[in-house]
């Protein structure tokens, strides 16, 4: 007989490696801030502190902190697990390359673009933007895939717009 713990473990092990690592890092960082182990002020992206005080961890922690526990956090994790895993398994239409390496390369380029944007705009925690980028890239990769958001059926190409509308309403 399959128990609930077995099915959760099987589900977790079925996630692609980068998605699994991002999920664990995001949950761990949120738990650490919730229980007061780490302050969010030690995680946000501040390039002055990176260059002048050599706080290089900020270049990574700002992407894994998706906010405190709440509905928005759950939505971010849902997007991350569902669409990051789908995109990581088949990121490009080419063959013969490593899907995980291609996916990591895309995440690095996206993170560098977001860090560059933070020079001009105040983006202390670009993690949700990176998760949204993953959703957008997947929706462009599979534009005609049928998806459902809270019972509303649509094509994948419209999903980023639906999530943006949901974000504005909340």
C-alpha positions in Angstrom: 0.0 0.0 0.0 1.2 3.5 -0.9 1.2 6.0 2.0 0.9 9.7 1.8 4.6 10.1 2.7 5.6 7.8 -0.1 3.6 9.8 -2.7 5.1 13.1 -1.5 8.6 11.7 -1.6 8.0 10.2 -5.0 6.6 13.6 -6.3 9.6 15.4 -4.8 12.1 13.0 -6.4 10.3 13.3 -9.7 11.0 17.0 -9.9 14.0 18.0 -12.2 17.1 18.9 -10.2 17.2 22.7 -10.6 13.5 23.0 -9.9 13.9 20.8 -6.8 16.9 22.9 -5.6 15.0 26.2 -6.2 12.0 24.9 -4.3 14.0 23.7 -1.3 16.0 27.0 -1.3 12.8 29.1 -1.4 11.1 27.1 1.3 14.2 27.1 3.4 14.8 30.8 3.1 11.2 31.6 3.9 11.2 29.3 7.0 14.5 30.9 8.1 13.0 34.4 7.9 9.7 33.3 9.5 11.5 31.8 12.5 13.8 34.8 12.8 17.0 32.9 11.9 17.7 35.3 9.1 16.4 38.8 8.6 15.1 39.7 5.1 17.3 42.8 5.4 20.3 40.5 5.2 18.9 39.0 1.9 17.8 41.9 -0.3 19.8 43.0 -3.4 22.0 46.0 -2.6 24.8 46.3 -5.1 26.6 48.9 -2.9 26.9 46.3 -0.1 28.0 43.7 -2.6 30.8 45.9 -4.0 31.8 47.8 -0.9 31.4 45.3 1.9 31.8 42.1 -0.2 28.3 40.7 0.8 28.2 38.5 -2.3 25.5 36.2 -0.9 23.0 39.0 -1.8 23.5 38.1 -5.5 21.9 34.7 -4.8 19.6 35.2 -1.7 17.6 37.9 -3.3 16.4 35.3 -5.9 15.5 32.5 -3.5 13.5 34.7 -1.0 10.0 34.9 -2.5 8.4 36.7 0.4 6.8 35.7 3.6 4.2 32.9 3.9 0.9 33.8 2.4 -1.2 33.4 -0.7 1.3 35.2 -2.9 4.0 32.9 -1.7 1.9 29.8 -2.4 1.2 31.1 -5.9 4.9 31.7 -6.5 5.7 28.1 -5.4 2.9 26.7 -7.6 4.3 28.5 -10.6 7.8 27.4 -9.8 7.0 23.8 -9.3 4.5 23.4 -12.2 6.1 25.5 -14.9 9.7 25.4 -14.0 9.7 21.6 -14.0 7.9 21.5 -17.4 10.4 24.0 -18.9 13.5 22.4 -17.4 12.6 19.0 -18.9 12.5 20.5 -22.4 13.8 24.1 -22.5 14.7 24.4 -26.2 13.7 22.7 -29.4 17.2 21.6 -30.1 18.5 18.1 -29.4 21.7 16.6 -28.2 22.3 19.2 -25.4 21.8 18.9 -21.7 18.4 20.2 -20.7 19.5 21.0 -17.1 22.6 23.0 -18.3 20.5 24.9 -20.9 17.9 25.7 -18.2 20.6 26.9 -15.7 22.1 29.0 -18.4 18.7 30.6 -19.0 18.3 31.3 -15.3 21.7 32.9 -15.0 21.0 35.2 -18.0 17.6 36.1 -16.5 19.2 36.8 -13.1 21.9 39.0 -14.7 19.3 40.9 -16.6 17.3 41.4 -13.4 20.4 42.5 -11.5 21.2 45.0 -14.3 17.6 46.3 -14.1 18.1 46.8 -10.3 20.7 49.4 -11.1 17.9 51.6 -12.6 14.8 50.4 -10.7 14.4 49.5 -7.0 14.1 45.7 -7.1 15.3 44.5 -3.7 13.9 40.9 -4.2 13.9 39.9 -7.9 13.0 36.3 -7.0 9.3 36.7 -8.0 10.4 38.3 -11.2 12.6 35.3 -12.0 9.8 32.9 -11.3 7.5 35.0 -13.6 10.2 34.9 -16.3 10.2 31.1 -16.0 6.4 31.1 -16.5 6.6 33.5 -19.4 9.3 31.4 -21.1 7.3 28.2 -20.7 4.2 29.9 -22.0 6.1 31.1 -25.1 7.6 27.6 -25.5 4.1 25.9 -25.3 1.7 28.6 -26.5 -1.2 26.3 -27.3 -1.0 24.1 -24.2 -4.3 24.0 -22.3 -4.0 25.4 -18.8 -6.4 26.2 -16.0 -6.2 28.9 -13.4 -8.7 28.6 -10.6 -11.1 26.8 -13.0 -10.7 29.3 -15.9 -9.4 27.4 -18.9 -7.2 29.2 -21.4 -4.2 28.7 -23.6 -0.7 28.9 -22.1 0.1 32.0 -24.0 -2.5 33.9 -21.9 -1.4 32.5 -18.6 1.2 35.2 -17.7 -1.4 37.9 -18.3 -3.9 36.1 -16.1 -1.3 35.8 -13.3 -0.5 39.5 -13.7 -4.2 40.4 -13.4 -4.4 38.2 -10.3 -1.4 39.9 -8.8 -2.8 43.3 -9.4 -6.1 42.3 -7.8 -4.4 40.9 -4.7 
